[in-house]
């Protein structure tokens, strides 16, 4: 598959709760050209005394950009009116604008009817202004698969949004390449690489947050997914998101190097 910017981003969740400077150093050392940031990562950096200018200088010194910001998750139902949720949205938008991020990621955990989700997503996209919103499906969430997520995007019809396909969610939702036929190629704007164990855990949310595998090191046929996306004509930003307690126990530098090695192998094979 062609990469929109021919670069790889190290997702924020891959390195967990590491300080900003070490995050940037680990990403650069492993060969990534971009990083993702959570709103929480940015707030922690500010609390540690780093200004926006300080962070920009660290990024520039290491040749790293901020590619994605996350996660917009409480944007539907009554929680969407919570002041803390709106503050988080404002932080995410500020980070995206300040560092020129390619996109901000959105998911949904509440189980709500589509008649509620569609206008809520349209409203979220309006609040995000010029920031591009990448909507992600999760098999344990309100949007459990590609078809449900595309239905929300199609009906909301925002100008600044597209779909995010995560290889873990793809595998655990039971998706197959034929599912792509119903979705326009240009609607898919982000792909996240990782891999899955042979058998799913009983608690899928715990599995996705703590027990992912590096791309190409599991049973998700990630090269096959990437070939299917390429054949469909998808041109997307590529992020590597591997939440793994086992990898992090080796240190963030080793974790970054190992997920990069897996991503390179997958892209070469696809």
C-alpha positions as CSV (number, residue, x, y, z in Angstrom):
1,X,0.0,0.0,0.0
2,X,1.2,3.5,-0.8
3,X,1.8,5.7,2.3
4,X,0.4,9.2,2.1
5,X,3.6,10.7,3.3
6,X,5.9,7.7,2.9
7,X,6.7,7.7,6.6
8,X,5.9,5.7,9.7
9,X,4.4,7.1,12.9
10,X,5.0,5.6,16.3
11,X,1.6,5.6,18.0
12,X,1.4,7.2,21.5
13,X,0.0,4.1,23.1
14,X,2.9,1.9,21.9
15,X,5.3,3.6,24.4
16,X,2.8,4.1,27.2
17,X,3.3,6.8,29.8
18,X,6.8,7.9,28.9
19,X,8.0,11.5,29.2
20,X,8.0,13.6,26.0
21,X,11.7,13.9,25.4
22,X,12.3,10.2,25.8
23,X,9.3,9.4,23.6
24,X,10.8,11.6,20.8
25,X,14.3,10.1,21.3
26,X,13.0,6.5,21.2
27,X,11.0,7.2,18.0
28,X,13.9,8.9,16.2
29,X,16.3,6.2,17.3
30,X,14.2,3.5,15.9
31,X,13.8,5.3,12.5
32,X,10.3,6.7,12.8
33,X,9.6,10.1,11.4
34,X,6.4,10.8,13.3
35,X,4.9,10.3,16.7
36,X,1.4,10.2,18.1
37,X,0.4,12.1,21.2
38,X,-2.5,11.7,23.6
39,X,-4.0,14.7,25.3
40,X,-2.6,13.2,28.5
41,X,0.9,13.1,27.1
42,X,0.8,16.8,26.2
43,X,-0.6,17.8,29.6
44,X,2.1,15.8,31.3
45,X,4.8,17.5,29.2
46,X,3.4,20.9,30.1
47,X,3.2,19.9,33.8
48,X,6.9,18.9,33.6
49,X,7.7,22.5,32.5
50,X,7.9,22.1,28.7
51,X,6.3,24.9,26.7
52,X,4.9,24.4,23.2
53,X,8.1,26.0,21.9
54,X,10.2,23.7,24.0
55,X,8.4,20.7,22.5
56,X,8.6,22.0,19.0
57,X,12.4,22.4,19.5
58,X,12.8,18.8,20.7
59,X,10.8,17.5,17.7
60,X,12.9,19.6,15.3
61,X,16.2,18.5,16.9
62,X,15.3,14.9,16.2
63,X,13.6,15.3,12.8
64,X,10.2,14.1,14.2
65,X,6.8,15.5,13.6
66,X,3.5,15.0,15.5
67,X,1.4,13.1,13.1
68,X,-1.7,12.1,15.1
69,X,-3.4,13.1,18.3
70,X,-5.8,11.1,20.4
71,X,-8.3,10.0,21.6
72,X,-11.7,11.6,21.1
73,X,-13.9,9.0,22.8
74,X,-16.7,10.8,24.8
75,X,-18.3,12.7,22.0
76,X,-21.8,11.1,21.9
77,X,-24.6,10.8,24.4
78,X,-24.8,12.8,27.7
79,X,-21.1,12.5,28.4
80,X,-20.4,14.7,25.3
81,X,-21.6,17.7,27.3
82,X,-19.3,17.0,30.3
83,X,-16.9,19.9,30.8
84,X,-13.9,17.6,31.2
85,X,-14.7,16.0,27.9
86,X,-14.9,19.4,26.1
87,X,-11.6,20.4,27.8
88,X,-10.0,17.3,26.4
89,X,-11.4,18.0,22.9
90,X,-9.9,21.5,23.1
91,X,-6.5,20.1,24.2
92,X,-6.5,17.7,21.3
93,X,-7.4,20.4,18.8
94,X,-4.7,22.7,20.3
95,X,-2.1,20.0,19.9
96,X,-3.1,19.2,16.4
97,X,-3.0,22.9,15.4
98,X,0.2,23.7,17.2
99,X,2.2,20.8,15.8
100,X,0.5,20.4,12.5
101,X,-0.8,16.9,13.0
102,X,-2.1,14.9,10.1
103,X,-5.2,13.7,11.9
104,X,-6.9,13.3,15.3
105,X,-8.3,9.8,16.2
106,X,-11.8,9.1,17.4
107,X,-13.6,6.0,18.7
108,X,-16.7,5.3,20.7
109,X,-17.2,3.0,23.7
110,X,-20.7,3.8,24.7
111,X,-23.4,1.5,23.3
112,X,-25.7,4.0,21.5
113,X,-28.1,3.8,18.6
114,X,-26.9,5.0,15.2
115,X,-29.5,7.7,15.2
116,X,-27.6,9.2,18.2
117,X,-24.1,8.5,16.9
118,X,-24.5,10.1,13.4
119,X,-25.4,13.6,14.5
120,X,-23.0,13.5,17.4
121,X,-20.1,12.6,15.0
122,X,-21.1,15.3,12.6
123,X,-21.1,17.8,15.5
124,X,-17.7,16.5,16.7
125,X,-16.2,17.1,13.3
126,X,-17.6,20.6,13.2
127,X,-16.0,21.3,16.6
128,X,-12.7,20.0,15.3
129,X,-12.7,22.6,12.5
130,X,-9.9,22.1,10.0
131,X,-8.5,19.1,11.9
132,X,-9.0,15.8,10.1
133,X,-10.9,13.2,12.2
134,X,-10.1,9.5,11.8
135,X,-13.0,7.3,13.0
136,X,-12.0,3.9,14.3
137,X,-14.0,0.7,14.8
138,X,-13.5,-1.5,17.8
139,X,-15.1,-5.0,18.1
140,X,-16.0,-4.3,21.8
141,X,-17.3,-0.8,21.1
142,X,-20.4,1.0,19.7
143,X,-18.9,0.7,16.2
144,X,-17.8,-2.9,16.1
145,X,-16.7,-3.3,12.5
146,X,-15.9,-1.5,9.2
147,X,-19.5,-1.6,7.9
148,X,-20.9,0.2,11.0
149,X,-18.2,2.8,11.0
150,X,-18.6,3.5,7.3
151,X,-22.3,3.9,7.8
152,X,-21.7,6.6,10.4
153,X,-19.2,8.4,8.2
154,X,-21.5,8.1,5.2
155,X,-24.6,9.4,6.9
156,X,-22.8,12.2,8.8
157,X,-20.9,13.2,5.6
158,X,-18.4,15.6,7.2
159,X,-15.8,17.2,5.0
160,X,-12.9,16.7,7.5
161,X,-13.2,13.0,8.4
162,X,-12.3,9.5,7.2
163,X,-11.9,6.0,8.5
164,X,-9.1,4.4,10.5
165,X,-8.3,0.7,10.1
166,X,-6.4,-0.8,12.9
167,X,-5.0,-4.3,12.1
168,X,-5.9,-5.6,15.6
169,X,-9.5,-4.5,15.3
170,X,-9.6,-5.7,11.7
171,X,-8.6,-9.2,12.8
172,X,-10.7,-9.5,15.9
173,X,-13.8,-8.1,14.2
174,X,-13.5,-11.0,11.7
175,X,-13.1,-8.6,8.7
176,X,-12.0,-10.0,5.3
177,X,-10.7,-8.1,2.3
178,X,-14.1,-8.4,0.6
179,X,-15.5,-6.0,3.2
180,X,-13.5,-3.2,1.6
181,X,-15.7,-3.3,-1.5
182,X,-18.5,-1.3,0.1
183,X,-16.1,1.5,1.3
184,X,-14.6,4.1,-1.1
185,X,-10.8,3.9,-1.1
186,X,-10.4,7.6,-0.3
187,X,-12.6,7.2,2.8
188,X,-9.8,5.2,4.5
189,X,-7.2,7.8,5.7
190,X,-5.2,6.0,8.4
191,X,-4.0,2.5,8.9
192,X,-2.5,1.2,12.2
193,X,-0.1,-1.7,12.1
194,X,0.2,-4.4,14.8
195,X,-0.6,-8.1,15.1
196,X,-2.7,-10.6,17.1
197,X,-2.2,-13.8,19.0
198,X,-3.6,-17.0,17.5
199,X,-6.5,-17.2,20.0
200,X,-8.5,-14.2,21.3
201,X,-8.6,-13.5,25.0
202,X,-12.0,-13.6,26.8
203,X,-11.6,-9.8,27.5
204,X,-10.9,-8.3,24.2
205,X,-10.4,-4.8,25.6
206,X,-7.6,-6.1,27.9
207,X,-6.0,-7.9,25.0
208,X,-6.0,-4.8,22.8
209,X,-4.5,-2.6,25.5
210,X,-1.9,-5.0,26.9
211,X,-1.2,-8.0,24.6
212,X,-0.8,-6.9,21.0
213,X,2.1,-8.3,18.9
214,X,4.5,-6.5,16.6
215,X,3.4,-6.4,13.0
216,X,4.0,-9.6,11.2
217,X,4.8,-11.5,14.4
218,X,1.3,-13.0,14.9
219,X,-1.7,-14.5,13.2
220,X,-3.5,-11.5,11.7
221,X,-2.1,-11.7,8.2
222,X,-1.1,-8.1,8.3
223,X,0.7,-8.3,4.9
224,X,-2.5,-9.6,3.4
225,X,-4.4,-6.7,4.9
226,X,-1.9,-4.3,3.4
227,X,-2.1,-5.9,0.0
228,X,-5.9,-5.8,0.1
229,X,-5.8,-2.1,0.9
230,X,-3.3,-1.4,-1.9
231,X,-5.4,-3.3,-4.4
232,X,-8.4,-1.3,-3.3
233,X,-6.5,1.9,-4.0
234,X,-6.1,3.1,-0.5
235,X,-3.5,5.8,0.1
236,X,-3.3,6.3,3.9
237,X,-1.1,7.6,6.7
238,X,0.5,4.6,8.5
239,X,0.9,4.4,12.2
240,X,2.4,1.5,14.3
241,X,0.3,0.8,17.4
242,X,1.4,-2.1,19.5
243,X,0.3,-2.0,23.1
244,X,2.3,-4.8,24.8
245,X,3.2,-5.1,28.4
246,X,5.9,-7.7,27.4
247,X,7.5,-5.3,24.9
248,X,7.4,-2.3,27.3
249,X,9.1,-4.4,30.0
250,X,12.2,-4.4,27.7
251,X,12.3,-0.6,27.7
252,X,10.7,1.9,25.4
253,X,13.8,2.1,23.1
254,X,13.7,-1.7,22.5
255,X,9.9,-1.6,22.0
256,X,10.2,1.1,19.4
257,X,13.0,-0.8,17.6
258,X,11.0,-4.1,17.6
259,X,7.8,-2.6,16.3
260,X,9.6,-0.7,13.6
261,X,11.4,-3.9,12.5
262,X,8.0,-5.7,12.3
263,X,6.5,-2.8,10.3
264,X,9.3,-2.8,7.8
265,X,9.0,-6.6,7.3
266,X,5.2,-6.3,6.8
267,X,5.5,-3.5,4.3
268,X,8.2,-5.3,2.4
269,X,6.1,-8.5,2.3
270,X,3.0,-6.6,1.1
